[in-house]
Amino acid sequence: MNRFIFVMASALLLMGGVSLAADFNGDGTGDIAIFRANSGLWSVRGVTRVYFGGSGDIPVPGDYDGSGTDRPTIFRASSGLWASRGITRAYFGGSGDQPKPGDCNGDGTEEFCVFRDSSGLWAVRGITRAYYGASGDVAIAPDSARGGAVLSVTGQTLPYDNYDDGYYEKGAPFNFLVTSSGGDWITKDLHTGLMWASNGSAKGCNWGQQTEWPEAIAYCHNLTFGGYTDWRLPNIRELHSIVNFAIEDPATQSAYFPNTKADHYWSSTTRKSWTYNAWTVKFDEGSVEPIAKECDSCYFRAVRGGF
């Protein structure tokens, strides 16, 4: 009988731990997939079929290059081989080691990591080695590169007083990826997993036209763009997450969000005290302001994904 291993549960079945579902097409959701060890077949429902690896290999799919998608990857314990299809091959670890890949340094990509329970050794390729735990312990893998939200820096690098934002520069560096999908340009935030309509003058942003709030809500809900149909108007926290306070007019990076207007953009969030207002981000400097919903002078940018 052929042996099927669900990739989304491979770590649970083979390593005694818990693994998140793998995202093989970069849409922000896990895909149904199998690894057939006796033939090396990877089959991802509705996405792809490839042959990579073989009997005895452990499937450890992950985003090892920062592309925003997981790749078929195997760990061959007998030789310590890690092989990620189309990306890299490396020898790290060996027989008896548990592969525990994850984003171990917060750079938005996953690293090769092993746990050796006989000695309690954790080793992350090119980063660190540490002893933590002992024989019989269940190793819990680090978070995947997209396993949880990461707060980005604000963009401020110049300190104006001791211990201010520019002094600490807390947060992970902005990490956006622009791709073409179905002829449309989409910007993915690799920290949050949110996918944004890129071009402020294209279809995903209503061709750069201003609208009232109810029209913006309806437009995004009914939008088909980049091959997806689950677009929506972002909430105020999501919208504010793409602001870069190091630049102005507009306060976001034009390489990732071209033709953004230095003006108000609608969020889907209503102001509690005055429900005829909705919160907006003004992209001249990145301020958050309430605007009357019947105002027809605000722009918007569609988003999909999230938690």
C-alpha positions as CSV (number, residue, x, y, z in Angstrom):
1,M,0.0,0.0,0.0
2,N,1.3,3.5,-0.8
3,R,2.2,5.5,2.2
4,F,0.7,9.0,2.3
5,I,1.9,11.7,4.7
6,F,0.0,14.9,5.0
7,V,2.6,17.7,4.8
8,M,0.6,19.9,7.1
9,A,0.9,17.2,9.8
10,S,4.3,15.7,8.9
11,A,6.1,17.0,12.0
12,L,3.4,15.6,14.2
13,L,3.5,12.2,12.6
14,L,7.2,11.8,12.1
15,M,8.9,14.0,14.8
16,G,6.5,14.1,17.7
17,G,5.9,17.9,17.4
18,V,3.4,20.3,15.9
19,S,3.7,21.9,12.4
20,L,1.7,24.6,10.7
21,A,0.2,23.9,7.3
22,A,2.5,24.8,4.4
23,D,1.6,27.6,2.0
24,F,2.9,26.5,-1.4
25,N,1.3,29.3,-3.5
26,G,1.9,32.3,-1.3
27,D,-1.8,33.2,-0.8
28,G,-1.5,33.3,2.9
29,T,-3.3,30.1,3.7
30,G,-2.1,26.5,4.2
31,D,-2.6,24.1,1.3
32,I,-3.8,20.4,1.4
33,A,-0.7,18.4,0.3
34,I,0.8,15.0,0.6
35,F,4.4,13.6,0.5
36,R,4.5,10.0,-0.9
37,A,7.8,8.8,0.5
38,N,8.2,5.6,-1.5
39,S,8.3,7.6,-4.8
40,G,9.3,11.1,-3.6
41,L,6.0,12.6,-4.9
42,W,4.8,16.0,-3.5
43,S,1.3,16.7,-4.5
44,V,-0.3,20.0,-3.5
45,R,-4.1,20.1,-4.2
46,G,-4.8,22.6,-7.0
47,V,-1.2,23.9,-7.1
48,T,1.5,21.4,-8.3
49,R,2.9,17.9,-8.4
50,V,6.7,17.3,-8.3
51,Y,9.0,14.5,-7.4
52,F,11.6,15.4,-4.8
53,G,13.2,13.2,-2.2
54,G,12.5,9.6,-1.4
55,S,12.0,6.8,1.1
56,G,13.3,7.6,4.5
57,D,13.3,11.4,3.9
58,I,11.4,13.7,6.3
59,P,9.3,16.4,4.7
60,V,10.1,19.9,6.1
61,P,8.5,22.4,3.7
62,G,9.3,26.0,4.4
63,D,10.1,29.5,3.1
64,Y,13.9,29.2,3.0
65,D,14.5,32.1,0.5
66,G,12.0,34.8,1.7
67,S,9.8,34.4,-1.4
68,G,6.6,34.2,0.7
69,T,5.9,30.6,-0.4
70,D,6.9,27.3,1.0
71,R,9.0,24.9,-1.1
72,P,9.2,21.1,-1.0
73,T,12.1,20.4,1.3
74,I,13.5,17.2,2.8
75,F,15.8,16.2,5.7
76,R,17.7,13.0,5.2
77,A,18.8,11.9,8.6
78,S,21.1,9.2,7.5
79,S,23.4,11.7,5.9
80,G,22.3,15.0,7.4
81,L,21.2,16.3,4.0
82,W,18.8,19.2,3.8
83,A,17.5,19.8,0.3
84,S,15.0,22.6,-0.7
85,R,13.8,22.2,-4.3
86,G,15.2,24.9,-6.5
87,I,16.9,26.7,-3.7
88,T,19.8,24.9,-1.9
89,R,21.4,21.7,-0.6
90,A,23.3,21.6,2.7
91,Y,24.6,19.0,5.1
92,F,23.6,19.8,8.7
93,G,22.9,17.4,11.5
94,G,22.7,13.7,11.2
95,S,21.1,10.4,12.2
96,G,19.0,10.7,15.3
97,D,18.5,14.5,15.0
98,Q,15.1,16.0,14.8
99,P,14.7,18.6,12.1
100,K,13.0,21.7,13.5
101,P,13.1,24.4,10.9
102,G,11.8,27.9,11.8
103,D,12.5,31.6,11.7
104,C,15.2,31.6,14.3
105,N,16.5,35.1,13.8
106,G,13.4,37.1,12.8
107,D,14.5,37.8,9.2
108,G,11.2,36.5,7.7
109,T,12.8,33.3,6.3
110,E,13.2,29.8,7.8
111,E,16.5,28.3,8.7
112,F,17.7,24.7,9.0
113,C,17.6,23.7,12.7
114,V,18.0,20.4,14.4
115,F,17.4,19.2,18.0
116,R,19.6,16.4,19.3
117,D,17.8,15.0,22.3
118,S,20.7,12.7,23.3
119,S,22.6,15.8,24.4
120,G,20.0,18.6,24.4
121,L,21.7,20.3,21.5
122,W,19.9,22.9,19.4
123,A,21.8,23.9,16.3
124,V,20.7,26.5,13.8
125,R,22.8,26.5,10.6
126,G,24.9,29.7,10.4
127,I,23.4,31.3,13.4
128,T,23.8,29.6,16.8
129,R,24.3,26.4,18.9
130,A,22.8,26.0,22.4
131,Y,22.1,23.2,24.9
132,Y,18.6,23.1,26.1
133,G,16.6,20.0,27.1
134,A,17.6,16.4,27.4
135,S,16.8,12.9,26.2
136,G,13.1,12.2,26.1
137,D,12.1,15.9,25.8
138,V,9.7,16.9,23.0
139,A,11.3,19.6,21.0
140,I,9.0,22.5,20.0
141,A,10.0,24.1,16.7
142,P,10.5,27.8,16.4
143,D,7.7,29.7,14.7
144,S,7.6,29.5,10.9
145,A,8.4,32.6,8.9
146,R,4.7,33.3,8.6
147,G,3.5,31.5,11.7
148,G,2.6,34.7,13.5
149,A,2.5,38.4,13.1
150,V,5.7,40.5,13.3
151,L,5.7,44.2,14.0
152,S,7.6,46.2,11.5
153,V,9.9,49.1,12.3
154,T,8.4,52.5,11.9
155,G,11.1,53.6,9.5
156,Q,12.6,56.2,11.8
157,T,16.4,55.9,12.0
158,L,17.4,59.3,13.2
159,P,17.2,59.8,17.0
160,Y,15.8,63.1,18.3
161,D,16.3,62.3,21.9
162,N,18.0,59.6,24.0
163,Y,16.1,56.3,24.0
164,D,13.5,57.3,21.4
165,D,12.3,55.4,18.4
166,G,15.3,56.3,16.3
167,Y,17.6,55.2,19.1
168,Y,16.1,51.7,19.5
169,E,14.7,51.2,16.0
170,K,12.5,48.4,17.4
171,G,10.7,46.0,15.0
172,A,11.6,43.9,12.1
173,P,12.7,45.6,8.8
174,F,9.9,46.1,6.3
175,N,9.7,42.9,4.2
176,F,7.5,43.3,1.2
177,L,7.4,41.2,-2.0
178,V,5.7,42.4,-5.2
179,T,4.4,39.7,-7.6
180,S,2.3,39.6,-10.7
181,S,-0.8,37.4,-10.4
182,G,-3.3,37.0,-13.3
183,G,-1.8,40.1,-14.8
184,D,-2.4,42.2,-11.7
185,W,0.4,43.5,-9.3
186,I,0.1,42.4,-5.7
187,T,2.3,43.4,-2.7
188,K,2.7,40.8,0.0
189,D,3.8,41.8,3.5
190,L,5.9,38.8,4.6
191,H,5.5,39.8,8.3
192,T,1.7,39.8,8.4
193,G,0.8,37.6,5.4
194,L,-1.5,40.4,4.1
195,M,-1.7,40.8,0.4
196,W,-2.3,44.3,-1.0
197,A,-3.3,45.7,-4.3
198,S,0.0,47.4,-5.3
199,N,-0.7,50.1,-7.8
200,G,-2.7,53.1,-6.4
201,S,-3.9,53.9,-9.9
202,A,-5.0,50.4,-10.9
203,K,-8.1,48.2,-10.5
204,G,-7.3,47.1,-6.9
205,C,-7.4,50.7,-5.8
206,N,-10.4,51.7,-7.8
207,W,-8.2,53.1,-10.6
208,G,-7.1,55.9,-8.1
209,Q,-10.6,57.3,-7.9
210,Q,-12.1,58.8,-4.7
211,T,-15.3,57.4,-3.2
212,E,-17.6,57.5,-0.2
213,W,-17.0,54.9,2.5
214,P,-20.0,52.6,1.6
215,E,-18.8,52.5,-2.0
216,A,-15.3,51.5,-0.9
217,I,-16.6,48.7,1.3
218,A,-18.8,47.3,-1.5
219,Y,-16.1,47.7,-4.2
220,C,-13.5,45.7,-2.3
221,H,-16.1,43.0,-1.3
222,N,-17.0,42.4,-4.9
223,L,-13.5,42.8,-6.4
224,T,-12.0,40.0,-8.5
225,F,-8.3,40.9,-8.7
226,G,-5.1,38.8,-9.2
227,G,-7.2,35.7,-9.5
228,Y,-8.7,36.1,-6.0
229,T,-12.2,37.0,-5.0
230,D,-11.9,37.5,-1.2
231,W,-10.7,41.1,-1.2
232,R,-11.9,43.5,1.5
233,L,-11.4,47.0,2.8
234,P,-8.6,46.8,5.4
235,N,-9.2,47.7,9.1
236,I,-7.3,50.6,10.5
237,R,-4.5,48.6,12.1
238,E,-3.9,46.8,8.8
239,L,-3.9,50.0,6.8
240,H,-1.5,51.7,9.2
241,S,0.9,48.8,9.1
242,I,2.2,49.9,5.7
243,V,3.1,53.4,6.7
244,N,6.8,54.3,6.7
245,F,7.4,57.3,9.0
246,A,10.8,57.9,7.5
247,I,9.3,59.3,4.3
248,E,6.4,61.6,3.4
249,D,4.2,62.6,0.5
250,P,3.4,59.7,0.5
251,A,4.4,58.0,3.7
252,T,4.9,54.5,2.2
253,Q,7.5,53.0,-0.1
254,S,6.8,53.7,-3.7
255,A,8.7,50.6,-4.9
256,Y,6.0,48.4,-3.2
257,F,3.0,50.7,-3.3
258,P,3.4,52.9,-6.5
259,N,1.0,55.8,-7.2
260,T,-0.1,56.1,-3.6
261,K,-1.8,59.4,-3.0
262,A,-0.6,61.7,-0.2
263,D,-4.1,61.9,1.1
264,H,-6.8,60.0,3.1
265,Y,-7.4,56.3,2.6
266,W,-10.5,54.6,4.0
267,S,-10.3,51.8,6.5
268,S,-13.2,49.5,7.3
269,T,-13.2,50.6,11.0
270,T,-16.0,52.9,12.3
271,R,-15.4,55.5,14.9
272,K,-17.2,54.4,18.1
273,S,-18.3,57.8,19.4
274,W,-19.6,59.1,16.0
275,T,-20.6,56.1,13.9
276,Y,-21.2,58.3,10.9
277,N,-17.3,58.6,10.8
278,A,-14.8,56.0,9.7
279,W,-11.1,56.0,10.5
280,T,-8.6,56.8,7.7
281,V,-4.9,57.0,7.3
282,K,-3.6,60.1,5.6
283,F,-0.6,59.1,3.6
284,D,1.0,62.5,3.5
285,E,2.6,61.8,6.9
286,G,0.8,58.7,8.1
287,S,-1.6,60.2,10.6
288,V,-4.9,58.5,11.6
289,E,-8.0,60.7,11.3
290,P,-11.8,60.2,11.4
291,I,-13.7,61.2,8.3
292,A,-17.5,61.4,7.6
293,K,-18.5,58.3,5.7
294,E,-20.4,60.3,3.1
295,C,-17.2,62.2,2.2
296,D,-16.4,61.4,-1.4
297,S,-12.8,62.6,-1.4
298,C,-11.0,59.6,0.1
299,Y,-9.1,56.8,-1.7
300,F,-8.8,53.1,-0.7
301,R,-6.6,50.1,-1.3
302,A,-8.0,46.5,-1.2
303,V,-6.4,43.8,1.0
304,R,-6.8,40.1,1.5
305,G,-5.5,37.5,4.0
306,G,-4.8,38.0,7.7
307,F,-5.7,36.1,10.8
